[in-house]
Amino acid sequence: MKKPVPRISDTEWEVMRAVWSGHPATAGEIADRLAQSDPSWHPKTARTLLGRLVEKGALTYAVDGRIFLYRPLVTEQECIAAASTSFLERVFGGALQPMLAHFVERQDLSPDDVQQLEQILARRKKRR
């Protein structure tokens, strides 16, 4: 049985994206990646969040001398699926149709977006 995907905060998502972009990675490498996208990132903050993500079971590490090499225990797709399900449950009571209608009606969709959505629905309809 697979263990559940841990809930991660918005800031932890940023750290996880930095790890998913290339691993294994040292804390310094991860902090550098974070600073490239947002210069206000401090290495100590990155290390604190890495520790939290290890405690939550989202990351693990191996020690190589004095260097910690971090790697994910969950994939980005697993985290997206868990966060999507959590959002659907919290905000829309688990009802998919109202959520989809909300986004489709309120977002500017390009003709390409509409075509892709139609293709997804057509494929889904064929599977039934």
C-alpha positions, -999 to +999 in steps of 0.1 A: +000+000+000+014+034-010+017+060+017-003+092+013+013+122-003+021+149+023+004+182+023+029+209+014+026+247+018+029+272-010+065+280+000+073+243+002+060+238-033+087+262-045+114+241-028+100+209-042+100+224-077+137+232-072+144+196-062+122+181-090+142+202-115+173+182-108+182+157-082+200+146-062+209+181-052+227+197-023+210+223-001+233+249-017+222+239-052+186+241-042+190+275-025+207+287-057+178+276-079+154+293-056+174+325-056+175+325-094+137+327-095+134+350-065+165+368-051+149+373-017+153+336-009+178+331+019+199+298+021+189+294+058+152+295+049+157+269+021+175+246+046+147+250+072+121+241+045+142+212+033+142+198+069+104+202+071+099+184+038+121+155+051+100+154+082+068+153+062+081+125+040+083+145+008+121+144+006+149+122+017+186+127+018+219+108+017+250+120+035+282+122+015+309+134+039+295+168+051+272+172+022+235+163+022+221+152-011+183+156-013+159+137-036+121+136-037+101+107-023+070+119-042+066+130-078+053+164-089+023+146-105+015+129-072+016+162-054-005+179-081-031+151-078-032+153-040-034+191-040-061+191-067-082+166-048-078+185-016-088+218-033-119+201-049-130+187-016-124+220+004-138+245-020-164+226-041-174+198-017-159+173-041-182+182-069-162+184-102-188+200-125-192+232-105-154+236-103-150+231-140-178+255-148-164+281-124-130+281-141-143+278-177-168+307-172-143+330-154-111+325-173-101+339-207-099+308-228-081+310-262-096+291-291-067+266-286-077+262-249-113+254-259-101+230-286-079+211-261-108+209-236-131+196-263-105+169-272-101+159-236-138+155-232-142+136-264-115+111-254-131+107-220-165+101-237-150+074-259-137+055-229-172+051-215 
